[in-house]
C-alpha cells in the first residue's frame, strides 16, 4: 500500500496537474465559476481518468505501438461518452452548467498524458492509484481556483452566502477575464514563495510541452520517428 | 442565437463576441504556449483557420447524414475526435504533396491541432446550436478567426513585454495570464454587438 499512497501523494502535491504541471488549462479556467461546478468537473474527470488508466494498463500489451494514440483516444472517448450519458440521466442541472466541457474531457491533456506517461508502462494497480491521485490533484486544484473566484466574485461558496452583507462582490472575477486573473495571481504567489512549477516551460515552449501526445506528434514526434528509423537502419 | 441570424452575425459572434479563447477558454494550451512570437502564432492561426473550417464542414455532414438518421448522436464525441484526427493527417499529407510552401509554413502545427480542444469544441457547439451546413462552416471559420486574432494580439503584447523589467514572481506565466485577462476585459466591449 506504501507505493499506492506514494502515487496519490505524487498526484496531489508533487505533480499537481493544475498548479505544478499546468495541464488541462481549458476546463480549469472555464468551469471554475463556482465551487459546485468545479467539484462536478473534477469528479467527472477523475472518473474518466481512473477508468482510462485501468483499461489502458490492461490492454497495453495488445496495442501495437504504431496505433497507440488512436487506440487511447478511442478508449478515452468511449469512457467520456459513458460519463456524459450518466450525467444526462442523473445530474441534469450540473450537466447543463458544464455543457460542452463534459465531452471536451476527451481532449483534456491530463488524461492522455497519464495514459502515455504512466498507464502504458505500468501494471493495473499502480495505474489505478496514479489515476486517483492525479484526479484528486486536479479536483483540488480547480476547486481552490473556483473557491477564490466564487468567494470574491459572488460572495458565496458553493451557493451559500459567506461574505458579510456589506461586501460588494467583484462581478468580473466570475466572468471570463477573472479566470486568467485569479490563476495568474495564484501562480504569482507560488513563485514568490519559491514553489517551482513548469509554467516557464509552458509559456515559452512550442505548445507541445503541456501536451500528452508531445512525444509522438508535432515537431518532437517527428524527431523521435526519425531517430527510430535511424536506429532501424 | 435565433434561426434567422445572418451569416455575418455568426462570424462576428464567433470571432469577437464569444471569442473562443477569451470567453470560452478553448485552445488555452496553444494560446499560452505558441504566443511568444507574432510570426509563429500567425502561422498557427492560419493552420487553425484551415483545419477548423474543414473540420466543421466534415463534422456537420457526418452528423446530418450518418449519425442523426441512424439515431447514433450519442456517438458524436467519439466520431468527431477520430474524424478530426484523421482529417489533420490527410490535410498534412495533401499539403505536403500539393503545396510544399504552405506545408513549410503550417507543417509542424498541424498535428498539434488534433488535440486543440477548440476544434472539437466548435464541432460539438455547431450541433448544439443546430446550425445547417453553411452556418457550421461559417461558424467554424469565424471561431478560428477569433482564435487567430486573440493569439496574434497576445504575441504582439508579449514581444514588447520581453523587453521590460518585471518583478521576479510575475515573470513567466503570471504576466501572460494578466495580459490575457486584460484582453478579455477589452473583448467584453464587443458583447454589446450581439
Boltz contact constraints between the chains, C-beta under 6 A:
constraints:
  - contact:
      token1: [A, 25]
      token2: [B, 28]
      max_distance: 6.0
  - contact:
      token1: [A, 25]
      token2: [B, 29]
      max_distance: 6.0
  - contact:
      token1: [A, 26]
      token2: [B, 25]
      max_distance: 6.0
  - contact:
      token1: [A, 26]
      token2: [B, 26]
      max_distance: 6.0
  - contact:
      token1: [A, 26]
      token2: [B, 28]
      max_distance: 6.0
  - contact:
      token1: [A, 26]
      token2: [B, 117]
      max_distance: 6.0
  - contact:
      token1: [A, 29]
      token2: [B, 25]
      max_distance: 6.0
  - contact:
      token1: [A, 30]
      token2: [B, 25]
      max_distance: 6.0
  - contact:
      token1: [A, 73]
      token2: [B, 81]
      max_distance: 6.0
  - contact:
      token1: [A, 77]
      token2: [B, 77]
      max_distance: 6.0
  - contact:
      token1: [A, 77]
      token2: [B, 78]
      max_distance: 6.0
  - contact:
      token1: [A, 77]
      token2: [B, 81]
      max_distance: 6.0
  - contact:
      token1: [A, 80]
      token2: [B, 77]
      max_distance: 6.0
  - contact:
      token1: [A, 81]
      token2: [B, 77]
      max_distance: 6.0
  - contact:
      token1: [A, 100]
      token2: [B, 121]
      max_distance: 6.0
  - contact:
      token1: [A, 100]
      token2: [B, 124]
      max_distance: 6.0
  - contact:
      token1: [A, 100]
      token2: [B, 125]
      max_distance: 6.0
  - contact:
      token1: [A, 103]
      token2: [B, 77]
      max_distance: 6.0
  - contact:
      token1: [A, 103]
      token2: [B, 124]
      max_distance: 6.0
  - contact:
      token1: [A, 104]
      token2: [B, 117]
      max_distance: 6.0
  - contact:
      token1: [A, 104]
      token2: [B, 121]
      max_distance: 6.0
  - contact:
      token1: [A, 106]
      token2: [B, 77]
      max_distance: 6.0
  - contact:
      token1: [A, 106]
      token2: [B, 81]
      max_distance: 6.0
  - contact:
      token1: [A, 107]
      token2: [B, 115]
      max_distance: 6.0
  - contact:
      token1: [A, 107]
      token2: [B, 117]
      max_distance: 6.0
  - contact:
      token1: [A, 107]
      token2: [B, 120]
      max_distance: 6.0
  - contact:
      token1: [A, 176]
      token2: [B, 23]
      max_distance: 6.0
  - contact:
      token1: [A, 176]
      token2: [B, 184]
      max_distance: 6.0
  - contact:
      token1: [A, 177]
      token2: [B, 181]
      max_distance: 6.0
  - contact:
      token1: [A, 177]
      token2: [B, 184]
      max_distance: 6.0
  - contact:
      token1: [A, 177]
      token2: [B, 185]
      max_distance: 6.0
  - contact:
      token1: [A, 180]
      token2: [B, 177]
      max_distance: 6.0
  - contact:
      token1: [A, 180]
      token2: [B, 180]
      max_distance: 6.0
  - contact:
      token1: [A, 180]
      token2: [B, 181]
      max_distance: 6.0
  - contact:
      token1: [A, 181]
      token2: [B, 181]
      max_distance: 6.0
  - contact:
      token1: [A, 183]
      token2: [B, 177]
      max_distance: 6.0
  - contact:
      token1: [A, 184]
      token2: [B, 174]
      max_distance: 6.0
  - contact:
      token1: [A, 184]
      token2: [B, 177]
      max_distance: 6.0
  - contact:
      token1: [A, 184]
      token2: [B, 178]
      max_distance: 6.0
  - contact:
      token1: [A, 187]
      token2: [B, 173]
      max_distance: 6.0
  - contact:
      token1: [A, 187]
      token2: [B, 174]
      max_distance: 6.0
  - contact:
      token1: [A, 188]
      token2: [B, 169]
      max_distance: 6.0
  - contact:
      token1: [A, 188]
      token2: [B, 170]
      max_distance: 6.0
  - contact:
      token1: [A, 188]
      token2: [B, 174]
      max_distance: 6.0
  - contact:
      token1: [A, 191]
      token2: [B, 169]
      max_distance: 6.0
  - contact:
      token1: [A, 192]
      token2: [B, 169]
      max_distance: 6.0
  - contact:
      token1: [A, 199]
      token2: [B, 172]
      max_distance: 6.0
  - contact:
      token1: [A, 199]
      token2: [B, 173]
      max_distance: 6.0
  - contact:
      token1: [A, 200]
      token2: [B, 172]
      max_distance: 6.0
  - contact:
      token1: [A, 202]
      token2: [B, 33]
      max_distance: 6.0
  - contact:
      token1: [A, 203]
      token2: [B, 32]
      max_distance: 6.0
  - contact:
      token1: [A, 203]
      token2: [B, 172]
      max_distance: 6.0
  - contact:
      token1: [A, 203]
      token2: [B, 173]
      max_distance: 6.0
  - contact:
      token1: [A, 203]
      token2: [B, 176]
      max_distance: 6.0
  - contact:
      token1: [A, 204]
      token2: [B, 36]
      max_distance: 6.0
  - contact:
      token1: [A, 205]
      token2: [B, 33]
      max_distance: 6.0
  - contact:
      token1: [A, 207]
      token2: [B, 30]
      max_distance: 6.0
  - contact:
      token1: [A, 207]
      token2: [B, 33]
      max_distance: 6.0
  - contact:
      token1: [A, 207]
      token2: [B, 34]
      max_distance: 6.0
  - contact:
      token1: [A, 207]
      token2: [B, 112]
      max_distance: 6.0
  - contact:
      token1: [A, 210]
      token2: [B, 29]
      max_distance: 6.0
  - contact:
      token1: [A, 211]
      token2: [B, 115]
      max_distance: 6.0
  - contact:
      token1: [A, 213]
      token2: [B, 115]
      max_distance: 6.0
  - contact:
      token1: [A, 217]
      token2: [B, 111]
      max_distance: 6.0
  - contact:
      token1: [A, 218]
      token2: [B, 108]
      max_distance: 6.0
  - contact:
      token1: [A, 218]
      token2: [B, 111]
      max_distance: 6.0
  - contact:
      token1: [A, 218]
      token2: [B, 112]
      max_distance: 6.0
  - contact:
      token1: [A, 219]
      token2: [B, 108]
      max_distance: 6.0
